[in-house]
Amino acid sequence: MKKLEKLDRLPPYVFAEVNRIKDDARSKGKDIIDFGMGNPDSPTPKHIVDKLIEAVQDPKSHRYSSSKGISGLRKAQAEYYERRFNVKLNYETEVVATLGSKEGLANMAQVLSIPSDTFLVPNPAYPIHAFGFIISGANLIHYRINEEIDLMTEIAEKVESSKTPVKAIVINFPSNPTARICSRDFYKEIVLYAIKKDIIILSDLAYSEIYFNEDDKPTSILEIDGAKDVAVEFTSMSKTFSMPGWRMGFAVGNEYLISALTRIKSYLDYGAFTPIQVASVTALNSDEKFIDDIRMVYKERRDILIESFSNAGWDIPAPKATMFAWSPIPEKYKEMTSLEFSKLLLEKADIAVSPGLGFGEYGEGFVRLSMVENEQRVRQAARNLRKLMK
Ligand SMILES: Cc1ncc(COP(=O)(O)O)c(C=O)c1O
């Protein structure tokens, strides 16, 4: 068979090697404590599951659904934005439901780009931020987002020095993998800049509800005057309501871009299974207590992780938001690459983490820990770690 050139642009995940060692260790009966993949482990709240079960009993719900999302769902998302961010959205023209935000990001990349277009994406990044454009054959340039970087200076520098005009910039705060948050002032600056330069902003707000202090509560870029002229924002049910497997997310904002995403999706899918959409309406209309409870689980895990790992000899910076801790490789192992250190943790401490390099070259020197293990297992990991650090 002829070689598939496109695969050259899709190298196997760096995580594949860590996963291989992890699977190998598990097959030998080892109990690996897994901070690797960001796969929320808490069950979806019961009232949402109950609604799904009720909806699936209705044979009408078994038909093809609506690609852009049933109107009740888009309305519920618009109401969430108004309640949470004081942002008014027209649910007919400014909201589209997606099959998880990942699908929305990928198809937005498809509809935005023709080969030769240039896009500016964060590095390190959640992979689809870059690979959506790579798959569609466009050019990429990267900006760094580590804590010490001044974001607007970095972004403007990259735009100005690009050989070809930048068509869109992806931003993602709170960030996966670095957990960095951004200020409202940053949103103001980037909206002004994007309007001036005629650049589209794609804002990924998947962690809108996973924050640990009122002062760090994420804002929406759409709160900024003029943002709707240039920006689309993506949100996700996966973390907010612990619904990762349901595949439900949204894109909202600029009418033209939402219509473009809606159009391309109409060629590709028939929307999520209707009972999932109906149950997602229930989720969005939930009492805030449910979101608070999920947030609290991550906060408690974060506190235990930071404290117990510090006692074991590894000081991890406490994340202000997201379900991740992003840590420099501890001093004792500074000479190792992130992949080598991840392998060492697996082989000597039965702990799985994600090597920073897997999120882009500027992620080297760091590892990401997902807070998807319960308190008891975090403490067990700390005990294993203590032996290694000695
Ligand atoms: C920053 C970010 N964006 C988007 C997603 C995708 O979420 P989903 O497709 O489940 O909505 C994730 C998942 O981990 C993420 O971390």
The ligand as a MOL file (V3000), in Angstrom:
LIG
                    3D

  0  0  0     0  0            999 V3000
M  V30 BEGIN CTAB
M  V30 COUNTS 16 16 0 0 0
M  V30 BEGIN ATOM
M  V30 1 C -8.1110 22.4200 27.6030 0
M  V30 2 C -9.0330 21.3540 27.1420 0
M  V30 3 N -9.8570 21.6250 26.1380 0
M  V30 4 C -10.7110 20.7080 25.6710 0
M  V30 5 C -10.7500 19.4470 26.2200 0
M  V30 6 C -11.7020 18.4560 25.6210 0
M  V30 7 O -12.7900 18.2530 26.4140 0
M  V30 8 P -14.0980 17.5760 25.8580 0
M  V30 9 O -13.8830 17.2240 24.4290 0
M  V30 10 O -14.3110 16.3760 26.7130 0
M  V30 11 O -15.1720 18.5970 26.0070 0
M  V30 12 C -9.9090 19.0950 27.2580 0
M  V30 13 C -9.9210 17.7440 27.8150 0
M  V30 14 O -9.1010 17.3240 28.5690 0
M  V30 15 C -9.0190 20.0910 27.7320 0
M  V30 16 O -8.1760 19.8260 28.7250 0
M  V30 END ATOM
M  V30 BEGIN BOND
M  V30 1 1 1 2
M  V30 2 1 2 3
M  V30 3 2 2 15
M  V30 4 2 3 4
M  V30 5 1 4 5
M  V30 6 1 5 6
M  V30 7 2 5 12
M  V30 8 1 6 7
M  V30 9 1 7 8
M  V30 10 2 8 9
M  V30 11 1 8 10
M  V30 12 1 8 11
M  V30 13 1 12 13
M  V30 14 1 12 15
M  V30 15 2 13 14
M  V30 16 1 15 16
M  V30 END BOND
M  V30 END CTAB
M  END
